[in-house]
Every structure is written in C-alpha cells, then in structure tokens.
C-alpha cells in the first residue's frame, strides 16, 4: 500500500453525489471546495484522507472505474447493469431506491403473458435484452431511445417500455402502468479490480465505515 497515493472517487452528478458526500461528512470526511457552486474545478481533494473526487454522468462512472481513472465509483445499479463493465460491486448504499420495470398500457399485459414478439423501447437496451431473452425467454425487438421513453407506446413506436420507475406518476398521467418488475435499483459503490488488490486495506476501511453508518439507521 502506498500511503502517499490518493484514492480517486467518481461520483454520479446530482442527487447521488450529494447524498454520498453527506454520508462521508458523517464519517468525518469533508470536501468543502465541492460545495462552491461557482467553482470551475473538475477535481476536488481531501488532503487529510488522501482522497480525490470528480463528478461524472452516470453511464460514464463504470467506465472511469473499469479503466482505473477512478479507484472507486458511486453510481446507480441501473448504470452498472447497463454498462456491464469489469468492476467489483462492494456496497449497496441504500439510497436512490427505485425499480426497473416493464411498463405499458393494460392492453399489453396479454402480449407479455403469451410471450408475443413485441417492440420494446428503452434507454437501457442491454438490461431490456437480458430481461426478455435470458429471464423471460421472449423474443422482442428492442428500440434504443434517449428521451422520454413513455412516448413509445403513445405514438405506436413500441408496445411497452423498460424504464426506471420511482413514483409512477408520469406513467399514470399518460395511461401507462407497471406490468412487470425487472429488478430493484439503488446507489452502489463499485471498485476497480486492480485498485481492490493494491489498496485493499484502505478501501475496506472506507467500506466498513460506510456500512456502519448505514446500518446505524441512516437510510435515505
């Protein structure tokens, strides 16, 4: 272990990064310069703990971690599954909870039940493919969308969608509903495999500290 080496964190921009930093602060790990909304800095440092932090878009976090640009990442489980990168998942942080679901109009329920060949629109084509082909053994046509996937069934592009559901209010407003649940989602801590070997003691110390904080009742 190199005591002078910094451990680098890639945090998902937005709510997940904020919740992660709050959790670190409860452990006595702060990074005040990240709170400066006017800063143009991209990399932030905590000298006491020899940590570096940077913010990234969710789909990029597993990439930074796999290639060793970050030792550790905090990202939604959906991004880990979709990107399918070579990383270790070491901790379920318990916040950012939601579900990946198959959604559509009630009329599509029969199509799913009878394993009909249908079109599925999703921002998560790999998750959708794995679910339909490997778990349901149903042949489908998957259409990748980047915007509001709820439009798919409304304009006749697809029969159903695979998407993240939090409250379900957007679905309801558009006459759609959850038809099947693919998996539960939450924020996860992921680690680069080489970093796990080289910095095992430091990483385990951090993970154990976080796990104690989470198990002591701090659930978002």
Buried (B, 14 or more C-beta within 10 A) or exposed (E): EEEEEBBBBBBBBEEBBBBBBEBBEBEEBBBEEBEEEEEEEEEBBBEEBBBBBBBBEBBBBBBBBBEEBBBBBBBBBBBBBBBEBEBBEBBBBBBBBBBBBBBBBEEBBEBBEEEEEBBBBBBBBBBBBBBBEEEBEBEBEBBEBEEBBBBBBBEEBBBBBBBBBEEBEBBEEBEBBBBBEBBEBBBBBBBBEEBBEBBEEBBEEBBEBBBEBBEEEBEB
